[in-house]
């Protein structure tokens, strides 16, 4: 099997400009995932709990009411897993459950002031530094950057996954 033109760029060895941009995107994604793991660990949470807290705070910032169903859908987890997650966040003081103002059968979820304080305490410095990086991008290029990132997100969101791996030597053996 011939070696790729540039083994550092497995997919795009024939176009270094594409490879460099996509490697920068991959590096950002790896760093972002690692930061989320570190932040969750520092808050004595798992990553799914952190994602739920992000959903709750984000929806609250948009003025939206959040139900357990919203959390289940956003995180792609079962209702049983959602119940356990909400119990953990309630027990840790990051979440309160309240009666829905117009539907007595429904529950509304709200992040607590403690949750907001912890998130700000752990992430404010990083978000300030990220804003500095954005402001260093020439103003005329920012709209193109937003379009690029949203387009990349759409490609990743649209991907349906891959087929299972095939064995290297012949058909898969049965047991």
JONORWO-V621251 format. One record per pair of residues at least 12 apart in sequence whose C-alpha atoms are under 8 Angstrom apart, sorted by sequence separation. I is the first residue (numbers start at 0). J is the second residue. D is the distance in Angstrom with one decimal. If there is no record, write none. Layout:
i-><I	I>
j-><J	J>
d-><D	D>
This chain:
i-><96	97	95	96	35	67	94	95	55	67	94	95	54	94	95	93	94	93	51	54	92	93	93	94	92	93	92	51	50	47	48	66	67	48	66	67	52	66	67	65	66	64	65	64	65	59	55	56	55	56	55	52	56	52	42	38>
j-><108	109	108	109	49	81	108	109	70	82	109	110	70	110	111	110	111	111	70	73	111	112	113	114	113	114	114	74	74	74	84	105	106	88	106	107	93	107	108	107	108	107	108	108	109	109	108	109	109	110	110	110	115	114	117	121>
d-><4.8	7.7	5.9	6.5	7.8	7.0	6.8	5.4	7.9	7.8	5.6	6.4	7.1	4.5	6.5	5.7	5.3	5.2	6.4	7.5	6.9	7.8	6.1	7.3	6.8	4.6	7.3	7.1	7.4	7.5	6.4	7.7	7.4	7.2	6.0	7.6	7.9	5.0	7.1	5.6	5.7	6.5	5.4	7.5	7.3	7.5	7.4	7.9	6.6	6.3	6.2	7.1	7.7	7.8	7.7	7.1>
